[in-house]
């Protein structure tokens, strides 16, 4: 029975988290145990530990009156996250070229790009694949602390990315430019390759996420 309860709690955690990340439960939305049990078709027993795990991750927050809601995303959050991305990924991208591993990483990034292209019809799945592509870039540091630090922000990155697409960032155009970036990497052209990363994935991503942000 205990194993079943743990399994159901894991399922509840996964389903609630997915609903938060894909904006089914948007930032600021108030949630209750009763609502979640109804949505999941489960009892409160597995839902309660799932809520606790999501609170520990910071995706669910409670106020003084114990009202539970999805963590909001502010304009400052968006600017802070993109500043972090540009600092980490910018340095990582330059290191890829400076270390002579450009061709290797062009194929590693292309592998993630294949998943992005395959997921182009599903915005949430595309964002998941996109986040893995960016993790591939920072892997050049071979620093588990940086990886963990980056992974700790992935939930916000995915939700912010969905705002970008919702507000006008075009997946098809982004995919096409990423393909060009990979080509420039194979040519050893850092300036043109980084211009695409900086333009599409930093500047346009940030600007469109901020546009009409709730």
Backbone bond lengths (Angstrom), bond angles and torsions (degrees), N, CA, C in turn:
res aa  C-N    CA-C-N  psi(-1)  N-CA   C-N-CA  omega(-1)  CA-C   N-CA-C  phi
1 X - - - 1.462 - - 1.535 111.01 -
2 X 1.351 115.45 -40.70 1.464 119.21 179.18 1.511 111.28 -61.19
3 X 1.353 116.38 -42.63 1.457 120.58 -179.95 1.514 111.04 -61.88
4 X 1.347 115.24 -39.21 1.457 119.76 179.85 1.526 110.11 -65.33
5 X 1.363 116.28 -41.25 1.455 120.29 -179.62 1.523 110.69 -63.34
6 X 1.351 116.79 -42.96 1.461 120.90 178.47 1.518 109.81 -62.00
7 X 1.320 116.55 -43.38 1.458 121.16 -179.72 1.527 110.82 -62.25
8 X 1.318 117.12 -43.91 1.460 120.65 179.62 1.530 110.83 -67.04
9 X 1.334 116.65 -36.45 1.471 119.97 177.52 1.518 110.34 -64.19
10 X 1.330 116.73 -40.75 1.464 120.34 177.73 1.528 110.55 -63.61
11 X 1.340 115.31 -40.89 1.463 119.04 178.50 1.529 110.81 -64.26
12 X 1.323 115.82 -43.04 1.463 119.96 179.33 1.526 110.20 -62.65
13 X 1.327 116.39 -44.17 1.467 121.29 178.07 1.523 110.59 -57.88
14 X 1.326 116.61 -48.52 1.465 121.06 -177.26 1.525 111.56 -63.27
15 X 1.329 116.75 -42.34 1.463 119.93 -177.16 1.528 111.96 -70.83
16 X 1.335 116.45 -40.68 1.473 119.10 178.71 1.522 109.70 -66.66
17 X 1.336 116.91 -43.20 1.464 120.40 -179.35 1.528 110.82 -62.00
18 X 1.318 117.02 -42.70 1.464 119.93 178.01 1.520 110.89 -60.84
19 X 1.327 117.08 -41.37 1.462 120.88 179.57 1.522 111.92 -65.54
20 X 1.350 116.40 -29.94 1.464 120.16 175.85 1.525 110.17 -73.97
21 X 1.334 115.99 -45.74 1.463 119.67 -175.89 1.521 112.63 -68.86
22 X 1.343 117.71 -34.30 1.470 118.60 -178.63 1.529 112.23 -91.16
23 X 1.347 115.31 8.54 1.474 123.51 174.32 1.523 113.95 71.41
24 X 1.353 117.71 14.37 1.460 119.33 169.16 1.519 108.76 -60.39
25 X 1.341 115.07 -40.56 1.457 121.80 168.30 1.528 106.11 -105.32
26 X 1.312 119.18 94.54 1.473 121.33 -173.40 1.527 112.39 -73.11
27 X 1.327 117.28 162.23 1.466 121.17 177.39 1.521 111.64 -52.83
28 X 1.332 115.23 133.51 1.457 120.76 178.66 1.512 114.38 89.93
29 X 1.337 117.92 -9.76 1.459 120.16 -178.59 1.528 110.40 -68.61
30 X 1.330 116.60 133.91 1.450 121.02 177.90 1.529 109.27 -82.17
31 X 1.332 115.37 134.71 1.451 121.51 179.69 1.525 109.53 -123.61
32 X 1.310 115.73 154.13 1.462 120.86 174.59 1.524 108.71 -132.29
33 X 1.314 115.81 159.48 1.466 120.19 176.38 1.527 110.01 -57.88
34 X 1.337 115.67 -43.43 1.466 120.21 -178.00 1.521 111.12 -60.69
35 X 1.326 116.06 -42.62 1.466 120.44 179.86 1.518 110.84 -63.75
36 X 1.339 116.51 -44.72 1.466 120.26 -177.74 1.521 111.53 -67.22
37 X 1.312 116.84 -40.39 1.467 118.68 178.62 1.525 110.54 -63.73
38 X 1.327 115.69 -36.91 1.470 119.42 177.77 1.520 110.67 -67.33
39 X 1.336 117.37 -46.41 1.466 120.97 -178.80 1.521 111.65 -62.88
40 X 1.330 116.49 -37.63 1.465 120.65 -176.17 1.521 112.85 -88.35
41 X 1.330 117.13 -16.74 1.456 119.88 -176.34 1.521 111.56 68.96
42 X 1.336 116.15 34.37 1.462 121.68 -178.69 1.525 109.86 -124.58
43 X 1.331 115.01 167.49 1.457 119.98 172.85 1.526 109.55 -80.34
44 X 1.318 116.86 174.82 1.460 120.49 -179.98 1.526 112.63 -72.09
45 X 1.336 117.54 -22.89 1.465 120.06 -175.45 1.529 113.56 -57.70
46 X 1.349 120.57 -48.92 1.461 119.25 177.66 1.532 113.08 -78.93
47 X 1.345 117.24 -23.54 1.462 120.10 -177.10 1.527 110.93 -72.40
48 X 1.317 117.84 -36.21 1.466 121.00 -177.50 1.532 113.15 -61.07
49 X 1.356 119.38 -49.49 1.471 117.88 177.30 1.529 112.66 -65.82
50 X 1.334 117.13 -29.71 1.467 120.27 177.05 1.525 109.70 -64.85
51 X 1.333 116.35 -42.83 1.466 120.71 177.20 1.522 110.25 -60.87
52 X 1.330 116.40 -42.62 1.468 120.98 -179.43 1.533 110.58 -60.98
53 X 1.330 117.04 -43.30 1.466 120.45 179.36 1.526 111.21 -62.67
54 X 1.321 116.87 -40.90 1.460 120.79 -179.38 1.523 111.71 -71.80
55 X 1.322 116.72 -30.27 1.467 119.93 173.88 1.529 110.16 -68.17
56 X 1.332 116.16 -39.64 1.466 120.21 178.20 1.530 111.47 -63.88
57 X 1.343 115.89 -31.91 1.468 120.28 177.97 1.525 112.14 -79.70
58 X 1.320 115.91 -13.50 1.458 119.56 179.97 1.518 114.49 88.55
59 X 1.330 117.63 5.94 1.461 119.98 179.98 1.526 111.93 -81.74
60 X 1.333 116.99 -26.38 1.456 122.36 173.54 1.521 108.15 -116.37
61 X 1.313 116.91 136.68 1.463 121.30 -179.96 1.527 108.98 -130.06
62 X 1.318 115.27 152.09 1.465 121.10 178.70 1.514 109.08 -124.51
63 X 1.333 116.74 142.92 1.460 120.25 178.78 1.530 110.56 -94.93
64 X 1.309 115.05 -171.67 1.468 121.21 -176.18 1.524 111.41 -57.96
65 X 1.332 116.26 -32.90 1.456 120.84 -177.23 1.535 112.45 -91.58
66 X 1.345 115.66 12.61 1.468 122.26 177.41 1.523 113.29 69.10
67 X 1.327 116.94 14.70 1.458 120.19 175.08 1.535 108.08 -72.70
68 X 1.317 116.68 130.51 1.464 121.47 -174.81 1.526 109.81 -103.54
69 X 1.327 115.92 135.10 1.459 119.73 178.09 1.524 110.25 -146.84
70 X 1.323 115.01 163.36 1.462 121.30 176.16 1.519 108.56 -72.68
71 X 1.320 116.17 135.33 1.465 119.94 -179.29 1.528 110.35 -56.84
72 X 1.315 115.87 131.00 1.461 120.91 -179.90 1.529 110.80 -77.21
73 X 1.317 115.63 160.66 1.459 122.47 174.63 1.517 107.48 -119.03
74 X 1.321 116.92 117.85 1.460 121.20 -178.90 1.527 110.38 -95.10
75 X 1.323 115.76 167.20 1.467 119.73 174.71 1.525 110.56 -58.71
76 X 1.335 116.29 -37.24 1.467 119.22 178.65 1.527 111.00 -65.05
77 X 1.341 116.90 -38.81 1.466 120.12 176.25 1.530 110.10 -57.07
78 X 1.331 116.02 -45.43 1.464 120.87 -178.37 1.521 110.43 -62.84
79 X 1.324 116.58 -46.90 1.475 119.61 179.71 1.527 111.11 -64.34
80 X 1.328 117.09 -41.07 1.463 120.48 179.74 1.526 111.66 -64.00
81 X 1.329 116.05 -44.19 1.468 120.20 -179.34 1.519 110.63 -63.01
82 X 1.328 116.96 -43.69 1.471 118.90 -178.85 1.523 111.51 -70.94
83 X 1.319 117.70 -31.47 1.466 119.52 173.94 1.528 109.78 -63.62
84 X 1.312 116.34 -43.08 1.455 121.54 177.50 1.527 110.96 -61.20
85 X 1.323 116.09 -44.94 1.465 119.81 -179.56 1.526 111.41 -62.15
86 X 1.324 115.19 -45.09 1.460 118.04 -177.00 1.526 111.27 -65.18
87 X 1.331 116.97 -38.87 1.463 119.92 178.48 1.523 111.72 -65.14
88 X 1.327 116.63 -49.60 1.464 120.59 -176.49 1.525 112.27 -72.16
89 X 1.334 116.07 -51.26 1.457 119.10 -175.75 1.520 111.93 -72.35
90 X 1.333 116.26 -32.58 1.461 118.78 177.12 1.516 111.12 -62.24
91 X 1.334 115.84 -46.64 1.472 120.36 178.29 1.519 111.01 -65.55
92 X 1.337 116.75 -39.83 1.465 120.74 -179.94 1.529 110.86 -64.83
93 X 1.324 116.16 -42.68 1.463 119.96 -177.90 1.527 110.75 -63.80
94 X 1.330 116.64 -40.65 1.466 120.00 177.79 1.525 110.56 -65.40
95 X 1.339 116.82 -38.73 1.458 120.61 179.30 1.518 111.41 -64.10
96 X 1.326 116.77 -34.90 1.472 120.11 177.25 1.523 109.72 -56.72
97 X 1.320 116.90 -43.80 1.466 121.37 -179.66 1.532 110.60 -74.07
98 X 1.331 116.80 -46.37 1.466 120.62 -175.96 1.527 112.41 -64.77
99 X 1.331 117.24 -28.47 1.463 120.84 -177.62 1.525 113.11 -87.14
100 X 1.343 116.39 -2.13 1.457 119.87 -179.94 1.516 114.08 74.90
101 X 1.329 116.75 21.49 1.474 120.21 -178.12 1.532 111.41 -109.78
102 X 1.315 115.07 25.17 1.466 120.13 -175.13 1.523 112.29 -62.05
103 X 1.328 117.37 -47.63 1.468 119.62 -178.28 1.520 110.57 -63.79
104 X 1.334 116.04 -44.23 1.472 120.06 178.82 1.520 110.49 -55.81
105 X 1.333 116.10 -49.03 1.457 119.29 -176.88 1.523 112.66 -73.29
106 X 1.301 117.67 -23.19 1.466 118.98 175.53 1.528 109.58 -63.96
107 X 1.325 116.92 -37.15 1.464 120.23 178.58 1.526 111.60 -76.42
108 X 1.331 116.46 -35.27 1.453 119.33 178.16 1.527 110.62 -66.66
109 X 1.334 116.87 -41.22 1.462 121.06 177.06 1.524 110.62 -68.77
110 X 1.338 116.14 -37.02 1.462 119.38 178.79 1.527 111.21 -62.64
111 X 1.328 116.53 -35.71 1.469 119.64 177.94 1.525 110.69 -60.39
112 X 1.337 117.15 -42.09 1.461 120.76 177.20 1.523 110.58 -69.71
113 X 1.330 116.31 -35.19 1.463 121.25 179.31 1.528 111.29 -62.24
114 X 1.317 116.91 -36.47 1.471 120.99 177.73 1.526 110.07 -58.19
115 X 1.332 116.65 -41.54 1.470 120.65 178.31 1.531 110.59 -68.02
116 X 1.323 116.57 -37.06 1.465 119.79 178.28 1.520 110.43 -63.78
117 X 1.312 115.96 -44.56 1.464 119.92 -179.03 1.529 111.10 -64.97
118 X 1.332 116.21 -38.31 1.467 119.97 179.54 1.531 111.53 -67.87
119 X 1.344 116.37 -27.04 1.472 120.82 -177.15 1.513 112.62 -95.69
120 X 1.332 117.84 10.26 1.468 121.17 -172.86 1.523 113.02 -57.84
121 X 1.335 118.58 -25.54 1.459 121.12 -179.17 1.514 113.97 -83.49
122 X 1.334 117.11 -5.68 1.460 121.43 -178.88 1.531 108.09 -129.28
123 X 1.319 116.68 105.51 1.465 121.12 -171.61 1.526 111.75 -58.34
124 X 1.325 117.05 -43.12 1.463 120.05 -178.81 1.522 111.08 -64.19
125 X 1.333 117.90 -46.22 1.466 121.01 179.36 1.529 110.56 -64.64
126 X 1.335 116.47 -35.03 1.468 119.84 177.63 1.521 110.64 -65.15
127 X 1.324 117.21 -41.10 1.464 120.55 178.28 1.526 111.43 -64.42
128 X 1.322 116.72 -38.53 1.468 119.95 176.42 1.530 110.01 -61.30
129 X 1.330 116.24 -45.17 1.468 120.43 179.36 1.519 111.06 -66.14
130 X 1.329 116.85 -38.51 1.462 121.24 178.41 1.530 110.75 -62.48
131 X 1.324 117.06 -40.87 1.464 120.00 179.78 1.528 111.02 -63.67
132 X 1.327 117.24 -34.58 1.464 120.44 177.58 1.532 111.01 -69.80
133 X 1.318 116.94 -32.49 1.465 120.21 176.29 1.526 110.68 -64.70
134 X 1.328 116.46 -41.46 1.462 119.86 179.56 1.529 111.62 -70.47
135 X 1.321 116.52 -34.11 1.467 119.33 174.51 1.525 110.94 -63.88
136 X 1.332 115.86 -34.09 1.467 120.02 177.65 1.523 110.23 -62.60
137 X 1.313 117.16 -39.08 1.465 120.57 179.87 1.529 110.62 -62.57
138 X 1.340 117.40 -48.57 1.470 119.11 -176.81 1.520 112.46 -74.29
139 X 1.334 117.60 -11.07 1.470 119.63 178.11 1.528 111.57 -64.69
140 X 1.344 117.74 -17.98 1.465 121.50 178.95 1.533 110.76 -58.66
141 X 1.329 118.51 -25.36 1.461 120.85 179.88 1.533 111.85 -69.20
142 X 1.335 115.24 -25.17 1.469 120.88 -176.54 1.527 109.89 52.21
143 X 1.335 113.93 42.13 1.455 122.00 -176.96 1.528 108.16 -123.79
144 X 1.331 118.43 104.97 1.466 120.30 -176.22 1.517 113.50 -61.18
145 X 1.337 117.62 -26.79 1.462 119.59 178.50 1.525 110.90 -67.80
146 X 1.326 116.21 -41.47 1.462 119.80 177.46 1.525 110.00 -65.08
147 X 1.328 116.05 -41.73 1.463 120.01 179.17 1.515 111.24 -60.88
148 X 1.328 117.00 -46.27 1.467 120.69 179.78 1.527 110.91 -64.47
149 X 1.330 115.82 -40.47 1.454 120.07 179.09 1.523 110.61 -62.34
150 X 1.332 116.35 -41.76 1.465 121.24 179.22 1.524 110.51 -67.66
151 X 1.344 115.84 -44.08 1.463 119.94 -179.18 1.525 111.54 -62.54
152 X 1.336 116.70 -31.57 1.468 119.85 -179.32 1.523 112.03 -65.98
153 X 1.312 117.17 -17.17 1.467 121.91 179.61 1.533 112.99 -103.42
154 X 1.333 117.22 1.80 1.469 119.73 -174.45 1.530 112.50 -63.37
155 X 1.336 117.09 -36.71 1.461 119.04 -178.97 1.521 111.06 -59.79
156 X 1.340 116.17 -42.08 1.463 119.20 177.36 1.523 110.95 -71.15
157 X 1.319 117.09 -38.21 1.466 120.16 179.09 1.524 111.17 -59.14
158 X 1.316 116.52 -42.72 1.465 120.58 -178.37 1.522 110.29 -66.77
159 X 1.325 117.25 -45.74 1.468 119.71 -179.77 1.524 111.47 -65.50
160 X 1.337 116.72 -40.57 1.457 120.33 177.89 1.526 110.11 -64.69
161 X 1.341 116.62 -39.78 1.458 120.50 177.84 1.519 112.52 -60.72
162 X 1.321 116.23 -36.48 1.468 119.42 178.08 1.525 110.96 -66.51
163 X 1.326 116.89 -35.38 1.468 119.42 174.10 1.523 110.47 -63.32
164 X 1.331 116.26 -39.77 1.467 119.53 -179.61 1.526 110.61 -58.98
165 X 1.338 116.12 -47.66 1.472 120.11 -179.35 1.521 110.50 -65.92
166 X 1.329 115.58 -42.82 1.473 120.05 179.86 1.521 111.29 -59.30
167 X 1.334 116.61 -34.03 1.466 120.86 -175.20 1.525 113.91 -96.45
168 X 1.334 116.94 12.06 1.462 117.97 170.38 1.515 118.04 125.89
169 X 1.339 119.54 -9.48 1.458 119.11 176.86 1.528 108.85 -69.15
170 X 1.320 116.94 126.95 1.459 121.37 -173.31 1.526 111.00 -94.66
171 X 1.328 114.77 122.33 1.465 120.63 -179.23 1.523 110.88 -61.38
172 X 1.335 116.68 -43.28 1.469 119.89 -177.00 1.523 111.05 -61.08
173 X 1.323 115.81 -43.51 1.465 120.70 179.74 1.524 110.74 -66.47
174 X 1.316 116.97 -42.20 1.461 121.15 179.29 1.523 110.66 -62.81
175 X 1.326 116.67 -42.90 1.465 120.04 178.11 1.524 111.58 -62.95
176 X 1.320 116.01 -42.58 1.469 120.13 -179.15 1.532 110.35 -63.59
177 X 1.315 116.91 -42.00 1.458 120.22 179.44 1.524 111.96 -69.16
178 X 1.331 116.85 -34.17 1.460 120.05 176.76 1.527 110.71 -64.84
179 X 1.316 116.06 -38.07 1.465 120.18 175.21 1.528 110.64 -60.59
180 X 1.337 116.77 -40.86 1.468 121.02 177.39 1.530 110.35 -65.62
181 X 1.332 116.71 -38.94 1.461 120.46 179.61 1.521 110.77 -60.48
182 X 1.311 116.16 -43.01 1.468 120.62 178.61 1.527 110.21 -61.47
183 X 1.328 115.71 -40.27 1.461 120.05 177.24 1.524 111.99 -62.59
184 X 1.325 116.64 -43.18 1.464 120.26 177.68 1.523 111.38 -64.35
185 X 1.325 116.77 -35.23 1.464 119.76 176.86 1.529 110.16 -61.56
186 X 1.323 116.99 -41.78 1.464 120.11 -179.27 1.520 111.74 -68.69
187 X 1.333 115.55 -24.37 1.466 119.76 176.17 1.527 111.16 -84.17
188 X 1.340 116.66 -8.78 1.457 120.38 -177.32 1.508 113.64 76.49
189 X 1.328 116.14 21.27 1.467 121.01 -176.91 1.533 109.45 -95.40
190 X 1.326 115.38 90.50 1.468 120.39 -176.97 1.527 112.17 -63.46
191 X 1.330 117.79 -44.71 1.463 121.23 -174.61 1.525 111.66 -59.27
192 X 1.328 116.89 -48.09 1.462 119.66 -177.87 1.527 111.44 -71.43
193 X 1.334 116.36 -36.64 1.464 119.35 179.31 1.527 110.76 -66.15
194 X 1.342 116.31 -45.72 1.460 119.58 -178.41 1.526 111.44 -69.09
195 X 1.326 117.03 -31.96 1.467 119.83 178.45 1.523 110.95 -58.74
196 X 1.334 116.83 -35.88 1.464 120.54 178.66 1.526 110.53 -72.60
197 X 1.324 116.88 -44.58 1.458 120.19 178.00 1.529 110.44 -59.92
198 X 1.331 115.90 -46.02 1.461 120.55 -178.61 1.528 111.63 -67.45
199 X 1.328 116.02 -41.36 1.464 119.65 -177.12 1.505 113.77 -72.26
200 X 1.341 116.57 -54.57 1.464 120.94 -175.64 1.523 112.75 -74.84
201 X 1.318 116.36 -47.00 1.460 119.77 -167.83 1.517 114.30 -95.09
202 X 1.326 118.16 -15.79 1.451 120.35 176.19 1.526 110.53 -108.55
203 X 1.320 116.99 -65.25 1.466 120.86 -171.65 1.527 112.05 -68.47
204 X 1.341 117.30 -56.12 1.469 119.51 -177.69 1.521 110.61 -65.32
205 X 1.341 116.68 -40.82 1.464 119.52 178.37 1.511 112.22 -57.99
206 X 1.334 116.02 -45.82 1.467 120.02 179.89 1.524 111.40 -66.49
207 X 1.316 116.85 -47.95 1.470 120.87 -175.48 1.525 111.48 -61.84
208 X 1.328 116.77 -41.46 1.469 119.26 -178.82 1.528 111.24 -74.22
209 X 1.336 117.91 -31.53 1.460 119.86 176.20 1.517 110.88 -65.91
210 X 1.336 116.40 -37.27 1.463 121.06 -179.36 1.534 112.21 -74.83
211 X 1.318 116.88 -25.33 1.457 121.37 -177.78 1.529 110.84 -64.51
212 X 1.325 116.01 123.21 1.472 121.88 178.61 1.516 111.57 53.05
213 X 1.340 116.74 34.22 1.458 119.70 178.42 1.515 109.28 -68.77
214 X 1.358 117.45 130.99 1.467 120.09 -177.39 1.519 112.17 -58.56
